[in-house]
């Protein structure tokens, strides 16, 4: 091991290794030979160790190899089962024995990781073409665990021969196992691109892979065409490979152009939805029966999703469900009556959904289920793999196919060369035997009389050591005339094979013809029809049909809210809880958002159609919102999202905004008005751009300021501009938008000790008409706040 120079560093940045020479030297081996009288920089040590971990995770655990489509643990399982002759047609072996062989010979990790991998490659709902034939409980698509390995048995499937049949023909290199006791193949000589056929999924360090499964017949056809025409484009490849073909079927609704984009870039997603039938029942009733699910989706998952919608639970730290949860619950219960899972051995997937009433349209019912559950979902694609050069990288579909063809050329070439060597060795032996049969007496005489018959035979008949040894090992029965005829026929056949092998090795066209012939043979044997249907369709979108009706929103002084149908609600007819009263009454429509403003300037919104109606007192607005500690709901307003609003604070600041800027999808609302804790928002005012040209503001001490609306800015949130200058402890009390030069001020008269009203017109109006941010002028008769301003 080379010596590594280690420079002394400060103790605060290093791991001290003094007095640790008897305990830690092997642990720090990746750093090289270390002088333990110094210190090792912690950052350097950590980065070195993490780099080694990352490389091991990427290449030896998480990512599949392009050549055979297997991760190391999977190929080791397959090779171990091949070695113990647990192949198709032979009796199964105990899974525990398989796992033990893999652990003891090839994979020094936990037994659960090996058994989990064994289970996965046996599941027909996980792999398009399973590699292991299991007996016993090997799990379910609902996520049920497999039985313990001592209870299950396994053997290779016939399809596994595609990966293993050529192992003994010099097709791949063998390397020593982890302890050097046995050898294992570094790759499996796959006769087909199994990476695309069965797909793969894994998360490494800094990269991940999601390769979907594909149809064997389609992939084989694409490979054959690529061999014949190496300059094919992705578009031409897709004439053969239409898209992924999942084990559980389902339907891809993504367009061919979008699938082509995914295959071109090597990453993206396709939209997949379940497949179903509508079963007609008696008396006009019907039910929806789902028979195929998207990959990774189970009946149990769908049940859990629907249960979460119809029986929502408050989120962590919350006392009540959100408005969104309540709306989704109402929407689902309005269309779905009941759901049950009737899946069994004969029907792997059979989920029955009964509509609330037969009058619900089939399309509407199906769309509601697709939009709210995983019956329709995105399937990610990320074609990352370890290539022939040993580098983990993302590739597109054409690059994967091209590189695999290169791998197959190499394995067939090595196999042909291996077979040629075997044939030539046999021909060499047969030539020696035939020579013996022509000179039997002389050969027998040499063997009987010679002290060194091997050397004498080589000298007498010009034989090689290999031929001489074979002759000496022959039995007398093999010297019969009939044997001579058999040897001549065998030599003739071998010579023909020798010529064929040499032709393949010398001629690229013959090599490719052989590869094509073998791929077509495998395709004929293992190919099947596509399971996943590709039918382009629009993504299911949740459509909530809300009625657009006139309503009246009633907001009380203590923050209770309710809703009445129509606009003919008389304030005098409303009743409130003791000590409460009317704060505002708002005419709007049922599709309009209802907005609240709290004491800290935070804005909230809910849909009007979830407000309680009827003759009751309503509900506290705070029960519909997640208010911050110490905050209180102060104001309520409703209208179209395009409506313009004037908002101001008691500190004299304000701005124009749109109602949509106060709308929030979050129950916790959004930051809207910026102000110190000593200030509060004043009642917001709607205004009309075309008619309301003036702004009137009044302070608690009875000062009035009127100015042009053009002096106020439009903001989506913030503090705004100074509306009125305030003196000392004076505060802004009320605001109004005016469409003509008159204003009515209502306030408390300290002299008369009663509520009084002042009408501001003419010269009085002009007296108070100043620039924005001025302090205003005292009203003709002093009125102190609280005030209200309206158009005169």
C-alpha positions in Angstrom: 0.0 0.0 0.0 1.4 3.4 -1.0 2.4 5.9 1.7 0.0 8.8 2.2 1.4 12.1 3.3 -0.6 13.5 6.2 -0.1 17.1 7.3 -0.7 18.1 10.9 -4.0 20.1 11.4 -5.7 21.8 14.3 -7.4 19.5 16.8 -10.8 21.1 16.3 -10.8 20.0 12.6 -9.3 16.5 13.0 -9.8 13.0 14.3 -7.0 12.4 16.8 -5.3 9.0 16.2 -2.6 9.2 18.8 -2.7 6.1 21.0 -5.1 4.4 18.6 -2.7 2.3 16.6 -3.9 -0.9 18.2 -7.5 -0.3 17.5 -8.1 1.7 14.3 -5.5 1.2 11.7 -7.5 -1.3 9.6 -10.6 1.0 9.8 -8.7 3.8 8.1 -7.2 1.5 5.5 -8.7 3.4 2.5 -6.5 6.3 3.4 -3.3 4.3 2.8 -0.5 3.8 5.3 -1.0 6.4 8.0 1.5 7.9 10.5 -0.7 7.7 13.7 1.5 10.3 15.4 -0.3 12.9 13.3 -4.0 13.6 12.8 -6.3 12.9 9.8 -8.6 15.7 8.5 -12.1 14.7 9.3 -13.4 16.1 6.0 -10.9 14.2 4.0 -11.7 10.9 5.8 -15.5 11.4 5.5 -15.3 12.2 1.8 -13.1 9.2 1.1 -15.4 6.8 3.0 -18.6 8.3 1.5 -17.2 8.1 -2.0 -16.4 4.4 -1.6 -19.9 3.8 -0.2 -21.5 5.7 -3.0 -19.6 3.7 -5.7 -20.5 0.5 -4.0 -24.2 1.4 -3.8 -24.3 2.6 -7.4 -22.5 -0.3 -9.0 -23.0 -3.2 -6.6 -26.5 -2.8 -5.2 -29.0 -0.3 -6.6 -28.6 0.0 -10.3 -29.1 -2.7 -12.9 -26.6 -3.7 -15.6 -27.5 -2.9 -19.1 -26.1 -6.2 -20.4 -28.3 -8.6 -18.4 -30.8 -6.2 -16.7 -29.9 -7.6 -13.3 -28.6 -6.1 -10.1 -25.7 -8.1 -8.5 -27.9 -9.8 -5.9 -30.3 -10.9 -8.5 -27.7 -12.4 -10.8 -26.1 -14.2 -7.9 -29.4 -15.8 -6.9 -29.9 -17.0 -10.5 -26.4 -18.4 -10.8 -26.6 -20.1 -7.4 -29.9 -21.8 -8.5 -28.4 -22.7 -11.8 -25.5 -24.4 -10.1 -27.7 -26.4 -7.8 -29.8 -27.5 -10.8 -33.0 -25.9 -9.6 -34.1 -25.4 -13.1 -37.5 -25.6 -14.8 -38.7 -29.2 -14.8 -36.7 -30.2 -11.8 -38.0 -30.3 -8.2 -38.0 -27.0 -6.4 -35.4 -26.3 -3.7 -36.1 -24.8 -0.3 -35.8 -21.0 -0.4 -33.7 -21.1 2.7 -31.2 -23.4 1.0 -31.0 -21.0 -2.0 -30.5 -18.0 0.3 -27.8 -19.9 2.2 -25.9 -20.7 -0.9 -26.0 -17.1 -2.1 -24.9 -15.8 1.2 -22.1 -18.3 1.7 -20.6 -18.2 -1.8 -21.4 -14.8 -3.4 -23.3 -12.2 -1.4 -22.0 -11.5 2.1 -24.9 -9.3 3.3 -28.1 -9.9 5.2 -30.3 -12.9 4.5 -33.4 -10.7 4.3 -32.0 -8.7 1.4 -31.4 -11.9 -0.6 -34.8 -13.4 0.2 -36.6 -10.2 -0.6 -34.8 -10.1 -4.0 -35.7 -13.8 -4.6 -39.3 -13.0 -3.8 -39.4 -10.0 -6.1 -38.1 -11.8 -9.2 -40.7 -14.5 -8.6 -43.8 -12.2 -8.5 -45.8 -12.1 -11.8 -47.3 -8.8 -10.8 -43.9 -7.2 -10.3 -41.9 -8.7 -13.3 -43.4 -9.0 -16.8 -41.4 -12.2 -17.3 -40.7 -13.8 -13.8 -37.3 -15.5 -13.4 -38.2 -17.7 -10.4 -41.1 -20.2 -10.1 -42.1 -20.1 -6.4 -44.2 -22.5 -4.4 -45.9 -21.2 -1.3 -46.8 -17.6 -0.2 -44.6 -15.2 -2.2 -46.5 -12.1 -1.2 -49.3 -10.2 -3.0 -49.7 -7.0 -4.9 -51.5 -5.6 -1.8 -48.2 -5.5 0.0 -48.5 -8.7 2.0 -45.2 -10.1 3.0 -44.0 -13.5 1.7 -43.9 -16.4 4.1 -40.6 -17.2 5.9 -38.0 -18.7 3.6 -38.2 -22.0 5.5 -41.7 -22.5 4.3 -41.3 -21.6 0.6 -39.6 -23.4 -2.3 -38.3 -22.1 -5.6 -36.8 -23.0 -9.0 -35.9 -21.2 -12.1 -38.5 -20.5 -14.8 -38.0 -21.6 -18.4 -37.5 -17.9 -19.2 -34.5 -17.7 -16.9 -32.6 -19.8 -19.5 -32.4 -16.7 -21.6 -29.9 -15.4 -19.0 -28.1 -18.6 -18.0 -28.0 -21.1 -20.8 -24.7 -19.9 -22.3 -22.8 -19.5 -19.1 -20.6 -22.6 -19.7 -19.6 -21.6 -23.2 -17.0 -18.9 -22.4 -19.4 -16.1 -23.1 -18.6 -14.0 -20.0 -15.7 -13.6 -17.7 -15.7 -15.2 -14.2 -14.2 -13.4 -11.2 -13.3 -14.6 -7.7 -16.0 -14.2 -5.1 -15.6 -12.1 -2.0 -13.3 -14.5 -0.3 -11.6 -16.1 -3.4 -13.0 -19.6 -2.7 -15.1 -19.9 -5.8 -15.7 -18.0 -9.0 -18.8 -16.2 -10.2 -19.8 -14.6 -13.5 -19.4 -10.8 -13.7 -22.3 -10.7 -16.1 -25.0 -13.1 -17.3 -25.0 -13.8 -21.1 -28.5 -12.6 -21.8 -29.9 -13.7 -25.1 -32.5 -10.8 -24.9 -32.4 -7.3 -23.5 -33.9 -8.2 -20.2 -33.4 -4.7 -18.7 -36.2 -3.5 -21.0 -38.3 -6.6 -20.7 -38.6 -6.7 -16.9 -37.6 -3.2 -16.0 -35.9 -2.2 -12.8 -36.2 0.2 -9.9 -33.6 1.4 -7.5 -32.2 4.4 -5.5 -28.5 4.8 -5.3 -26.4 7.8 -4.1 -27.0 10.8 -6.2 -29.0 8.8 -8.9 -32.0 6.6 -9.2 -33.5 4.3 -11.9 -37.0 3.6 -13.0 -37.0 1.4 -16.1 -40.5 0.2 -17.1 -41.2 -3.3 -18.4 -41.8 -3.9 -22.1 -43.3 -6.5 -24.4 -40.8 -9.2 -25.5 -42.2 -9.5 -29.0 -42.0 -5.8 -29.6 -38.5 -5.5 -28.1 -37.2 -8.5 -30.1 -38.6 -7.0 -33.3 -36.9 -3.7 -32.6 -33.6 -5.4 -31.9 -33.8 -7.3 -35.1 -34.6 -4.2 -37.1 -31.7 -2.3 -35.4 -29.2 -5.1 -36.3 -30.4 -4.8 -39.9 -30.5 -1.1 -39.9 -28.0 0.4 -37.4 -28.9 4.0 -38.2 -32.5 3.7 -37.0 -34.1 6.7 -35.2 -36.2 6.7 -32.0 -39.3 7.2 -34.2 -38.5 4.1 -36.2 -37.8 2.1 -33.1 -41.3 3.1 -31.8 -42.8 1.5 -34.9 -41.9 -1.7 -33.0 -41.9 -0.7 -29.3 -45.2 1.2 -28.8 -44.5 2.0 -25.1 -44.2 0.2 -21.7 -46.1 -3.0 -21.2 -46.8 -3.5 -17.5 -47.3 -6.9 -15.8 -50.8 -5.8 -14.6 -52.0 -4.5 -17.9 -53.8 -1.1 -17.4 -54.0 1.7 -20.0 -51.5 4.3 -21.0 -53.2 7.5 -22.0 -50.1 9.5 -22.9 -49.8 10.4 -26.5 -47.2 8.7 -28.8 -45.3 12.0 -29.2 -45.0 12.4 -25.5 -43.8 8.8 -25.1 -41.3 9.4 -27.9 -40.0 12.4 -25.9 -39.5 10.2 -22.8 -37.7 7.6 -24.9 -35.5 10.3 -26.5 -34.4 11.9 -23.3 -34.4 8.8 -21.2 -36.5 10.3 -18.5 -40.0 11.6 -17.9 -43.4 10.0 -17.1 -46.4 8.3 -18.7 -49.9 8.6 -17.4 -51.5 5.3 -16.7 -55.1 4.5 -15.6 -57.0 1.4 -14.5 -59.2 -0.6 -16.8 -62.8 -1.4 -16.0 -66.1 -2.6 -17.2 -69.6 -1.5 -16.4 -71.9 -4.4 -15.2 -75.6 -3.8 -15.7 -77.8 -5.0 -12.9 -81.6 -5.4 -12.4 -84.0 -2.5 -12.4 -81.7 -0.2 -14.3 -78.9 -0.4 -11.7 -75.2 -0.7 -12.6 -71.8 -1.0 -11.0 -68.2 -0.2 -12.0 -65.8 -3.2 -11.9 -62.1 -2.4 -12.1 -60.1 -5.4 -13.4 -56.6 -3.9 -14.0 -54.6 -1.4 -12.0 -51.6 0.8 -12.8 -48.2 -0.5 -11.7 -47.4 -0.1 -8.0 -51.1 0.4 -7.2 -53.0 -2.2 -5.2 -56.7 -2.7 -4.2 -55.7 -2.0 -0.7 -54.2 1.4 -1.6 -57.3 2.4 -3.5 -59.4 1.4 -0.4 -57.2 3.4 1.9 -57.4 6.5 -0.4 -61.2 6.4 -0.5 -61.4 5.9 3.2 -59.1 8.9 3.8 -61.4 11.0 1.6 -64.7 9.8 3.1 -63.5 9.7 6.7 -60.9 12.5 6.9 -58.9 13.0 10.0 -57.5 16.3 11.2 -53.9 16.9 10.3 -51.1 16.8 12.8 -51.5 19.6 15.3 -55.0 20.6 14.1 -58.3 20.2 15.8 -60.6 20.0 12.8 -60.4 18.9 9.2 -59.6 21.5 6.5 -62.1 23.1 4.1 -60.5 21.1 1.3 -61.0 17.8 3.1 -64.6 18.7 3.9 -65.3 19.5 0.2 -63.6 16.4 -1.0 -65.7 14.3 1.4 -68.9 15.8 0.3 -68.0 15.4 -3.4 -67.1 11.7 -3.0 -70.1 10.8 -0.9 -72.3 12.5 -3.4 -71.4 10.0 -6.1 -70.1 6.8 -4.3 -72.4 4.6 -2.3 -70.1 1.7 -1.5 -66.9 -0.1 -2.6 -65.8 -3.6 -2.1 -62.8 -5.7 -3.1 -63.8 -9.0 -4.7 -60.3 -10.0 -5.8 -59.5 -13.8 -5.5 -57.4 -16.5 -7.0 -59.4 -16.5 -10.2 -59.7 -12.7 -10.3 -56.5 -11.1 -9.2 -58.1 -7.7 -9.4 -61.8 -7.1 -9.0 -62.8 -3.9 -7.3 -66.5 -3.1 -7.4 -67.8 0.5 -7.0 -71.5 1.2 -6.7 -72.8 4.7 -7.5 -75.0 6.7 -5.1 -77.8 6.5 -7.6 -78.2 5.0 -11.1 -79.0 8.5 -12.4 -75.4 9.5 -12.1 -73.7 9.4 -15.5 -71.1 6.6 -16.0 -68.5 9.1 -17.2 -69.1 11.5 -14.3 -68.8 8.6 -11.8 -65.6 7.2 -13.4 -64.0 10.6 -13.7 -64.6 11.3 -10.0 -62.8 8.1 -9.0 -59.9 8.6 -11.4 -59.3 12.2 -10.4 -59.3 11.5 -6.6 -57.4 8.2 -6.4 -54.5 6.3 -7.8 -56.8 4.6 -10.4 -55.0 7.1 -12.6 -51.5 8.0 -11.8 -48.1 9.0 -13.3 -45.5 6.3 -13.8 -41.9 7.8 -13.7 -39.3 6.7 -16.2 -35.6 7.2 -15.7 -33.4 4.9 -17.9 -30.3 4.9 -15.7 -28.1 1.8 -15.7 -24.6 0.5 -15.5 -23.3 0.3 -19.1 -20.8 -2.0 -20.7 -18.0 0.4 -19.7 -19.0 0.0 -16.0 -20.2 3.6 -15.8 -23.6 4.4 -14.3 -25.4 6.8 -16.6 -28.7 7.7 -18.1 -29.4 6.6 -21.7 -32.2 6.9 -24.1 -34.1 3.9 -25.5 -32.0 3.8 -28.8 -28.7 3.9 -26.8 -29.8 1.0 -24.6 -30.7 -1.1 -27.6 -27.6 -0.2 -29.5 -25.3 -1.0 -26.6 -27.1 -4.3 -25.9 -26.7 -5.4 -29.6 -22.9 -4.7 -29.1 -22.9 -6.9 -26.0 -24.8 -9.6 -27.8 -22.3 -9.5 -30.7 -19.5 -9.9 -28.2 -21.1 -12.9 -26.3 -22.0 -14.7 -29.6 -18.5 -14.1 -30.9 -17.0 -15.5 -27.7 -19.4 -18.4 -27.7 -18.6 -19.2 -31.3 -14.9 -19.1 -30.7 -15.4 -21.4 -27.7 -17.4 -23.8 -29.7 -14.8 -23.7 -32.5 -12.1 -24.5 -30.1 -14.1 -27.5 -28.8 -14.8 -28.7 -32.3 -11.2 -28.4 -33.4 -10.0 -30.3 -30.3 -12.5 -33.1 -31.0 -11.5 -33.2 -34.7 -7.9 -33.5 -33.6 -8.7 -36.4 -31.3 -10.8 -38.1 -34.0 -8.1 -37.8 -36.5 -5.8 -39.7 -34.1 -8.4 -42.4 -33.5 -9.0 -43.0 -37.2 -5.3 -43.3 -37.7 -5.2 -46.0 -35.0 -8.1 -47.9 -36.6 -6.1 -48.1 -39.9 -3.1 -49.5 -38.1 -4.6 -51.5 -35.2 -2.1 -54.3 -35.2 0.9 -51.9 -35.3 -0.6 -49.8 -32.5 -1.3 -52.9 -30.3 2.2 -54.2 -30.9 3.8 -50.9 -29.7 1.5 -50.8 -26.7 2.4 -54.5 -25.7 6.2 -54.3 -26.3 7.1 -50.6 -25.6 8.4 -49.4 -22.3 7.2 -45.9 -23.2 4.2 -46.5 -25.5 3.1 -42.9 -25.4 6.3 -41.5 -26.8 6.7 -44.4 -29.3 3.1 -43.8 -30.6 3.9 -40.1 -31.1 7.1 -41.0 -33.0 5.7 -43.8 -35.1 2.4 -42.1 -36.2 3.3 -38.4 -35.8 0.7 -37.9 -33.1 0.4 -35.1 -30.6 0.4 -35.7 -26.8 -3.3 -35.1 -26.8 -3.9 -37.8 -29.4 -1.5 -40.3 -27.9 -3.2 -40.0 -24.5 -6.6 -40.5 -26.0 -5.5 -43.6 -27.8 -4.0 -45.1 -24.7 -7.3 -44.4 -22.9 -9.4 -46.2 -25.6 -11.2 -49.4 -24.8 -10.8 -52.5 -27.1 -14.5 -52.4 -28.0 -13.8 -49.0 -29.7 -11.6 -50.7 -32.2 -14.5 -52.4 -33.9 -15.3 -51.7 -37.5 -18.7 -50.2 -36.6 -16.9 -47.7 -34.4 -14.7 -46.7 -37.4 -17.9 -45.8 -39.4 -19.2 -43.7 -36.5 -16.0 -41.8 -36.1 -15.9 -41.0 -39.8 -19.5 -39.7 -39.7 -18.8 -37.6 -36.5 -15.6 -36.2 -38.1 -17.6 -35.2 -41.2 -20.2 -33.4 -39.1 -17.6 -31.7 -37.0 -15.7 -30.5 -40.1 -19.0 -29.0 -41.3 -19.5 -27.2 -37.9 -15.9 -26.0 -38.0 -16.4 -24.4 -41.3 -19.6 -22.8 -40.2 -18.0 -21.4 -37.0 -15.1 -20.0 -39.0 -17.5 -18.4 -41.4 -19.4 -16.7 -38.6 -16.2 -15.4 -37.0 -14.8 -14.1 -40.3 -18.1 -12.6 -41.7 -20.0 -10.0 -39.8 -23.2 -10.6 -41.8 -23.2 -14.3 -40.9 -22.7 -13.4 -37.2 -25.7 -11.0 -37.3 -27.8 -13.5 -39.1 -27.2 -16.0 -36.3 -28.0 -13.4 -33.7 -31.3 -12.5 -35.5 -32.2 -16.2 -35.9 -31.7 -16.8 -32.1 -33.6 -13.7 -31.1 -36.6 -14.7 -33.4 -36.5 -18.2 -31.9 -36.7 -16.8 -28.3 -39.4 -14.4 -29.4 -41.4 -17.3 -30.8 -41.0 -19.3 -27.6 -41.5 -16.6 -25.0 -43.3 -13.8 -26.8 -46.9 -12.9 -25.9 -49.5 -10.3 -26.6 -49.3 -6.8 -25.2 -51.1 -6.5 -21.9 -51.1 -2.7 -21.5 -53.4 -0.9 -23.9 -52.2 2.4 -25.3 -55.3 4.7 -25.9 -54.7 8.4 -25.8 -57.1 10.2 -23.4 -57.3 13.5 -21.5 -56.1 13.4 -17.9 -59.0 13.1 -15.5 -59.7 16.4 -13.9 -61.7 17.0 -10.8 -64.8 19.0 -11.9 -66.9 20.5 -9.1 -70.2 21.8 -10.4 -71.1 24.5 -8.1 -74.5 26.3 -8.5 -74.3 30.0 -9.2 -77.0 31.4 -6.9 -77.5 34.7 -5.1 -76.8 34.4 -1.4 -76.4 36.8 1.6 -73.5 36.3 4.0 -74.1 37.5 7.6 -71.1 38.2 9.8 -71.6 39.1 13.5 -69.6 41.4 15.7 -68.3 38.4 17.7 -67.2 36.6 14.5 -70.1 34.2 13.8 -70.9 33.6 10.2 -73.8 32.1 8.2 -75.5 32.2 4.8 -79.0 32.8 3.6 -80.3 32.1 0.1 -81.3 35.1 -2.0 -80.7 38.8 -1.6 -84.0 39.7 0.1 -82.7 39.3 3.7 -83.8 42.0 6.1 -81.2 42.9 8.7 -84.1 43.4 11.2 -85.2 39.8 10.8 -81.8 38.4 11.9 -81.3 37.1 15.4 -78.0 36.7 17.2 -76.7 35.2 20.4 -77.0 37.3 23.5 -74.5 40.1 23.5 -73.8 39.8 19.8 -75.0 41.8 16.8 -74.6 42.4 13.1 -71.2 43.5 11.9 -71.8 43.2 8.1 -74.3 41.8 5.7 -72.9 40.9 2.2 -74.8 40.2 -1.0 -72.8 37.9 -3.3 -73.1 34.7 -5.2 -72.5 31.1 -4.1 -69.5 30.7 -6.4 -67.7 33.7 -4.9 -64.9 33.4 -2.3 -65.6 34.6 1.2 -62.5 36.4 2.6 -61.6 37.2 6.2 -59.0 39.6 7.6 -57.7 39.0 11.1 -56.3 41.4 13.7 -52.7 40.7 12.5 -53.4 41.5 8.9 -53.5 37.9 7.7 -56.0 37.0 5.0 -58.1 33.8 4.8 -60.7 32.5 2.4 -63.3 29.8 2.1 -65.9 28.9 -0.5 -69.3 30.4 0.1 -71.1 27.1 -0.5 -69.6 25.5 2.7 -71.2 28.1 5.0 -74.0 26.9 7.2 -77.5 28.0 6.1 -80.8 28.1 7.7 -82.2 30.0 10.6 -79.4 29.2 13.1 -76.7 31.5 14.4 -74.1 29.9 12.1 -70.6 28.9 13.2 -67.6 30.9 14.5 -65.5 31.9 11.5 -62.4 30.9 13.6 -63.6 27.2 13.4 -63.2 27.3 9.6 -59.7 28.8 9.8 -56.3 28.1 11.4 -55.7 31.4 13.2 -52.3 32.3 14.7 -52.0 32.6 18.4 -53.6 35.8 19.6 -55.3 36.6 16.3 -59.0 37.4 15.9 -61.2 37.6 12.9 -62.1 41.2 12.4 -63.6 41.7 8.9 -65.4 39.7 6.4 -66.0 40.4 2.7 -67.1 38.5 -0.4 -67.5 39.1 -4.1 -65.9 38.2 -7.4 -62.2 37.6 -7.4 -61.7 40.6 -9.8 -63.3 43.1 -7.4 -61.2 46.0 -6.2 -60.7 46.7 -2.5 -59.3 49.5 -0.4 -57.6 48.3 2.8 -56.0 50.5 5.5 -54.7 50.2 9.0 -55.3 52.3 12.1 -51.7 53.5 11.7 -52.7 55.5 8.6 -51.3 53.3 5.8 -53.3 51.7 3.0 -53.4 50.4 -0.6 -55.7 49.2 -3.3 -55.8 45.5 -4.1 -57.8 42.8 -5.8 -60.0 40.4 -3.9 -58.1 37.5 -5.5 -54.9 38.7 -3.8 -56.6 38.0 -0.5 -57.7 34.4 -1.5 -55.6 31.5 -0.1 -56.1 27.8 -0.6 -54.5 27.1 2.8 -56.6 27.0 5.9 -53.8 28.9 7.7 -54.3 31.8 5.2 -51.5 34.1 3.8 -49.6 37.1 4.9 -51.4 40.2 3.5 -51.1 43.4 5.4 -47.8 44.4 7.0 -48.1 46.4 10.3 -46.8 46.6 13.8 -48.6 44.9 16.7 -50.1 48.2 17.8 -52.1 48.6 14.6 -55.3 46.9 13.3 -56.9 46.7 9.9 -59.9 49.0 9.2 -63.0 47.7 7.5 -62.1 47.1 3.8 -64.1 49.0 1.2 -65.1 47.9 -2.3 -64.7 50.5 -5.0 -65.5 51.0 -8.7 -62.7 52.2 -11.0 -65.0 54.1 -13.3 -67.0 56.0 -10.7 -65.2 56.1 -7.4 -62.5 58.8 -7.9 -62.2 60.1 -4.3 -61.0 58.6 -1.0 -62.2 59.9 2.3 -60.5 59.0 5.7 -61.3 60.1 9.2 -59.3 59.8 12.4 -60.5 58.9 15.9 -60.0 62.5 17.0 -62.3 63.8 14.3 -60.0 64.9 11.5 -61.2 64.4 7.9 -59.1 64.1 4.8 -60.3 63.7 1.3 -58.0 63.1 -1.7 -57.9 61.7 -5.2 -58.0 57.9 -5.6 -55.2 58.2 -8.1 -52.7 58.8 -5.3 -53.1 55.3 -4.0 -51.1 52.3 -5.3 -52.3 48.9 -6.3 -50.4 46.1 -4.3 -50.9 42.4 -3.9 -49.8 42.6 -0.3 -47.6 44.8 2.0 -47.9 48.0 4.1 -49.0 50.4 1.4 -48.5 54.2 1.4 -49.3 56.8 4.0 -53.0 57.6 3.7 -53.3 60.2 6.4 -50.8 61.8 8.7 -51.6 61.2 12.4 -50.8 63.4 15.3 -49.6 61.8 18.6 -51.8 58.9 19.6 -54.4 59.6 17.0 -55.5 56.6 14.8 -57.3 56.1 11.6 -61.0 55.3 12.2 -62.8 54.8 9.0 -62.5 55.1 5.2 -64.8 55.4 2.2 -64.7 55.6 -1.6 -66.8 58.5 -3.0 -68.3 59.0 -6.5 -69.2 62.6 -5.9 -68.2 65.5 -3.8 -70.4 64.8 -0.8 -69.8 62.6 2.3 -71.8 61.6 5.4 -69.8 61.2 8.6 -71.3 59.3 11.6 -69.6 59.5 14.9 -70.0 60.2 18.6 -70.5 63.8 19.7 -68.8 64.4 23.1 -70.9 67.6 23.6 -74.3 66.1 23.0 -73.3 62.7 24.4 -74.9 60.9 21.5 -74.3 59.6 17.9 -74.4 62.4 15.5 -74.2 62.8 11.7 -72.5 65.5 9.6 -73.0 66.0 5.9 -70.0 67.3 4.1 -70.7 69.2 0.9 -69.8 72.3 -1.0 -67.2 74.6 0.6 -66.9 72.2 3.6 -66.0 69.4 1.2 -63.4 71.5 -0.5 -62.0 72.5 2.9 -61.1 68.9 3.6 -59.9 68.1 0.0 -56.1 68.0 0.3 -53.2 65.8 -0.8 -52.7 62.3 0.4 -50.6 61.9 3.6 -51.8 65.3 5.0 -53.1 65.3 8.6 -56.6 66.4 7.6 -58.8 69.0 9.2 -61.1 68.9 12.1 -64.8 68.3 11.3 -67.2 71.2 11.6 -68.7 69.6 14.7 -66.2 67.5 16.6 -67.1 63.8 16.3 -64.9 61.3 17.9 -64.5 57.7 16.8 -65.5 55.1 16.1 -66.8 56.6 12.8 -68.4 55.5 9.6 -68.2 57.3 6.3 -70.7 56.9 3.4 -71.7 58.7 0.3 -73.9 61.7 1.0 
